[in-house]
Amino acid sequence: MRQTIRELKLIGRPAPELRVEAWASGAPTPLSSQRGRYVLVVFWQTWCPHCRKELPHLATLYRTYEEKGLTVIGATRNDKRQDESKLADFLRTHDIPFPVARIDPTLWADYAVRGVPAAVLIDRDGVIRWRGHPARLTEEKIDAYLSEEGAG
């Protein structure tokens, strides 16, 4: 319950900038440069079986909605089970079409991430609109957000 309350308190607040330590794949994509687009930040780890299960769904969202105004960014961090080498190997062997950043681990707390996978949807103005498990972010929800006034 406390975790859900922490997540809900993020809704309507400005999204903290991603403090990127290194881009593991893709072009650097700072949040501040994404104004005018929706941004889905997905927190995940290579060792997480639930994260692996969500990757095809996230790849589909990316491919379907990138040209319609959605940016997807994978956010990960090094820990006891993941380092640069394991991340590089994972990215070489899995189809992840969106950019992946190794972020400052303290950023996880800024987004109320305690377990992975976790996702946050940031609107065109840089405000957090949704926070939860990426499996709950359906194409219907993405369509509804992207069709709001100011879509472009």
C-alpha positions as CSV (number, residue, x, y, z in Angstrom):
1,M,0.0,0.0,0.0
2,R,2.8,2.4,0.9
3,Q,4.5,1.8,-2.4
4,T,1.3,2.4,-4.4
5,I,0.9,5.7,-2.5
6,R,4.5,6.7,-3.3
7,E,3.8,6.0,-7.0
8,L,0.5,7.9,-7.0
9,K,2.1,10.9,-5.4
10,L,4.3,11.2,-8.6
11,I,1.3,11.8,-10.8
12,G,1.1,15.5,-11.8
13,R,4.7,16.3,-10.8
14,P,7.5,17.4,-13.1
15,A,9.6,14.4,-14.1
16,P,13.1,14.4,-12.7
17,E,15.8,14.6,-15.4
18,L,17.4,11.2,-16.1
19,R,20.9,11.3,-14.6
20,V,22.6,9.1,-17.2
21,E,25.9,7.6,-16.4
22,A,26.3,6.0,-19.9
23,W,24.1,5.2,-22.9
24,A,24.4,1.5,-23.4
25,S,22.6,1.7,-26.7
26,G,20.9,4.2,-28.9
27,A,21.4,7.9,-29.2
28,P,21.4,10.1,-26.0
29,T,17.9,11.2,-25.3
30,P,17.7,13.6,-22.4
31,L,14.2,14.2,-21.1
32,S,14.6,18.0,-21.5
33,S,15.1,17.5,-25.3
34,Q,11.8,15.5,-25.5
35,R,9.3,18.3,-24.8
36,G,6.4,18.0,-27.1
37,R,6.5,14.2,-27.0
38,Y,5.3,11.6,-24.5
39,V,8.2,9.7,-22.9
40,L,7.9,6.2,-21.5
41,V,10.8,5.4,-19.1
42,V,11.0,1.7,-18.3
43,F,13.2,0.6,-15.3
44,W,14.5,-2.9,-15.8
45,Q,17.5,-5.2,-15.1
46,T,19.0,-7.9,-17.3
47,W,18.6,-10.6,-14.6
48,C,14.9,-9.9,-14.1
49,P,12.6,-12.6,-15.7
50,H,9.6,-10.3,-15.6
51,C,11.6,-7.6,-17.3
52,R,12.5,-10.0,-20.1
53,K,8.9,-11.0,-20.5
54,E,7.9,-7.3,-21.0
55,L,10.6,-6.6,-23.6
56,P,8.5,-7.7,-26.6
57,H,5.5,-5.6,-25.4
58,L,7.8,-2.6,-25.0
59,A,9.4,-3.1,-28.4
60,T,6.0,-3.2,-30.0
61,L,5.0,0.0,-28.2
62,Y,8.1,1.7,-29.4
63,R,7.7,0.6,-33.0
64,T,4.0,1.4,-33.1
65,Y,4.1,4.8,-31.5
66,E,7.5,6.3,-32.1
67,E,6.4,8.2,-35.1
68,K,3.1,9.2,-33.4
69,G,4.9,11.0,-30.6
70,L,6.1,8.5,-28.0
71,T,9.7,8.0,-27.0
72,V,10.7,4.9,-25.0
73,I,13.8,4.8,-22.9
74,G,15.1,1.8,-21.0
75,A,16.7,2.7,-17.7
76,T,18.9,0.3,-15.9
77,R,21.7,0.3,-13.3
78,N,24.6,-1.8,-12.3
79,D,24.2,-3.9,-9.2
80,K,25.5,-7.2,-7.8
81,R,23.9,-9.2,-10.6
82,Q,24.5,-6.8,-13.5
83,D,27.6,-5.0,-14.7
84,E,28.7,-3.4,-18.0
85,S,29.7,-6.7,-19.5
86,K,26.4,-8.4,-18.7
87,L,24.4,-5.5,-20.0
88,A,26.4,-5.3,-23.2
89,D,26.0,-9.1,-23.8
90,F,22.3,-8.8,-23.1
91,L,21.8,-6.0,-25.6
92,R,23.8,-7.9,-28.2
93,T,21.5,-10.9,-27.9
94,H,18.1,-9.3,-27.5
95,D,16.1,-7.1,-29.8
96,I,15.7,-3.9,-27.9
97,P,15.0,-1.2,-30.5
98,F,14.7,1.8,-28.1
99,P,17.7,3.5,-26.3
100,V,18.9,2.1,-23.1
101,A,20.7,4.2,-20.4
102,R,22.6,3.2,-17.4
103,I,21.4,5.7,-14.9
104,D,22.5,7.0,-11.5
105,P,21.0,4.5,-9.1
106,T,19.6,7.2,-6.8
107,L,17.2,8.1,-9.6
108,W,15.2,5.0,-8.8
109,A,14.0,6.6,-5.6
110,D,13.0,9.8,-7.4
111,Y,10.6,7.7,-9.5
112,A,9.5,5.5,-6.5
113,V,11.0,2.3,-8.1
114,R,11.5,-0.5,-5.6
115,G,11.0,-3.4,-8.0
116,V,11.4,-4.0,-11.7
117,P,10.0,-3.8,-14.2
118,A,8.5,-0.4,-13.5
119,A,7.4,2.4,-15.9
120,V,6.6,6.0,-15.9
121,L,4.8,8.0,-18.6
122,I,5.8,11.6,-18.9
123,D,3.7,14.0,-21.0
124,R,4.6,16.6,-23.6
125,D,5.2,19.2,-20.9
126,G,7.5,17.0,-18.8
127,V,4.9,16.1,-16.2
128,I,4.4,12.5,-14.9
129,R,1.0,11.2,-16.0
130,W,1.1,7.5,-15.2
131,R,3.3,5.2,-13.1
132,G,3.0,1.4,-12.8
133,H,4.0,-2.0,-14.2
134,P,4.6,-1.7,-18.0
135,A,2.2,-4.6,-18.7
136,R,-0.7,-2.3,-17.6
137,L,0.2,0.3,-20.1
138,T,-2.0,-0.9,-23.0
139,E,-2.1,0.4,-26.6
140,E,-5.6,1.8,-25.8
141,K,-4.1,3.9,-22.9
142,I,-1.2,5.1,-25.1
143,D,-3.7,6.0,-27.9
144,A,-5.8,8.0,-25.3
145,Y,-2.8,10.0,-24.1
146,L,-1.4,10.7,-27.5
147,S,-4.8,11.9,-28.8
148,E,-5.2,14.5,-26.1
149,E,-5.2,18.2,-27.2
150,G,-1.8,19.3,-28.4
151,A,-1.0,16.0,-30.1
152,G,1.5,16.5,-32.8
